[in-house]
Amino acid sequence: MHRSAKGGGKNWLLYVGFGRRTPFPPGEAGRKPFHSSLGVIMKLAHLVIVAVALSGCVTNQSVPTAAITNGEVAEAIRAFEEVCLKTAPSFSGASQAAANFGIIEITDVGFSKMGFNKDQSLGVQIKANNECVITTPSQRDTTLTTQFLQTVGRHSSTTPGNRVPAEGNVKGVTFIFQHDRRGGEAYVMLKANG
């Protein structure tokens, strides 16, 4: 908000909100001040910056630029089957099974064992008698959860359903199965009473 005030033979533009007075040449008292135009420009610039930032939230930056083929996706689910499902409920042979998928070095980090293949496109996390997880980079394939649950269903004495988290019984032990897609793909098998 502004108003004109006369003082010392000059017109002054008084910005009431900021308490500043700016000299305004005589005869231009009706002209819009530069500060007002600058404010509109700044608001537009701010709007553009916010719009660009929000569009960045919609775009998943963690998606790799090279699309992963169906063969590689099937490999991750096959790895989950071999490493996790077939070694359940103890997961004692999971490290050896992971080696068949190029995960040679598995590190004990105290609470679990973890490892990746050479190009880090496939990872494993094993917690003996409790949990087994296979991870991959983010995929655009919308059928992954269905493929995952079908694989679980082949090894479960109970039908896991068609949504995650799902519950299934493998070799007499109840597990919770989850396909987490945040920041990559994680195929999780967790003992229900662990």
N, C-alpha and C positions, 0 to 999 in steps of 0.2 A: 504494500500500500504506500502511495506517495502523495505528496501535496506540494504545491509551490508556495514559496514564501519570499517576500521581497526583503532585501537587506543590503544596504550600502550601494544602491543603484543597480544591483544585479538581481536577476531572478535566481533563486536557489531551489533545488529539488531536494526535498527533505524526505528521506526514507524513514518512515515512522518505525517500521519493524526493527531496523538496525540502528536508528538514531544517528545516521550519517547525513551530512549536507553536502551536496555536490553542486558546483556552480553550473548554471544553465544560461547560455547566451540569450540576450534579449531578442524577442521575435520568434524564438523556437520553443516557447513555453508549452505549446500543444503537441510537440513532436514526442514520440515515444523514446524514452532514454535508451541508450546503448545497453545499460545494465539489464534492462528488462528483456531485450532481445537475446542477450547472452544467457539469461536464465532459461529461456525457452530452448535454446540450443543445448544447454547443459542437461535439461530434462530429457530432450530427445536422445542425446548421447547416452544418458543413463538408461533409458528405455531399451536402446539397442544393445548395450552391454548386458543388461538383465536378460533380454531375449536370447542372446548368444549363449550366455551361461546356462539358461534353462534348456536350450537345445542340446547342450553338452550332457545334461542329466538324462535326456531321453536316449542319447546314443551311448551304447555300451562300449566304452573304450577298451575293456579287457578282452573283447572278441578279437582273436588273431586275424590279421589281414588275409592270410592264406587259409582258405576254407579246408577243413579236414574232411576227407572222403569217407564214405560209408564203411569202407574196409577198415579204416583206423578206428571209427566209432565202434564197430563190431569187435575190434581187438580189445578195447577197454572193457566192454561187457564180458567178453570171453575171459579177460584177465580177472574180472570180479568173480566169475564162475570158478575158475581154476584156483585162484589164490584164496578167496574168501569162502565161498560156498562149499567147495570140496574139502577144505581143511577144517571146517567148523565141526564141533563147537570149541575146540581148544586152540585152533589156528597154529598148531605146533609145526606143521609143514608149510606154512604160508611163505616163509622166507625162501625156501627152496623152489616153490612154485613160482614166486615172483622172478626168480633168476631166469626162468624160461621166457619171460617177457622183457628181458634186458635190464632188469633191476638187480644188478649184481651186488652193489654195496648198500647194505641196510645198516643204519646207525641207531644204536640204542640211546635215546635221549632221556632216559629215566622213567617217564610215565608210559612210553610206548617206543616202538621201533619204526623208523621211517626211511624211505629211500625213493630214488627216481631212476628212470632209465637215462641213457647218455644225453639225449636231447631234451630231457625233462618234460616230455609229452605224456608220460605216464608215471604216476606216483603211487606209493602204497604206505599205509599206516596200519600197524598191527599192535594190538594190545592183547596179550595172551589171555585166553579164556573170557574175553569181554567184547572186543571190537576189531573189525577189519574194514578198511576203507581203500578204495581205488579212486584216484583223481586224474583228471585230464584238463586241458585248457577248455574254455567255453566253446560250445558247439551251437549251431543254429538249427540242428535237427530237432523237430518237435516230437519225434517218436521215441526219443531216448528213454523216457520214463516207462512207456509201454514195453519196450524191449527189455528194460531192466526188470520189471515186474514179471514178465513172461519167463525170464531166466530164473528168477527166484522161485516162481511157481513150479518149475521142473524139479527143484530140490526140496521143496517144502511139503510136509504131509498135510498142511492146511492151505487153502486158497488165499493168497495175499491180497486179492482184490485188484482194483484198477486205479487206486490213488495212493499217494505217499503222504505221510508215513503209513506203512503197512506192517502188519504183524504176520509172522510165519513161523512154523515149527520145523527146524532142521535137526535131524538125528535126536529127536526127543527134547530139544531145547528151544524155547521161544525167543525169537529175535525180532527186533524192530528194524525195518528196512526203510531207508530214506534216499531219495535222489535229490541232492541239494545243488541248485544251479547258480547260486550267487558267487560270482568271481571265478567261475570254472564249473566243472562237473565233478561232483563227489558222490560216489556210490557207496552207501554206508550200510553196514550190518552191525547192529549193537545188541548185546544180550539184554533182554527185557528186565531181568532181575539182577543185573550186574552191578 
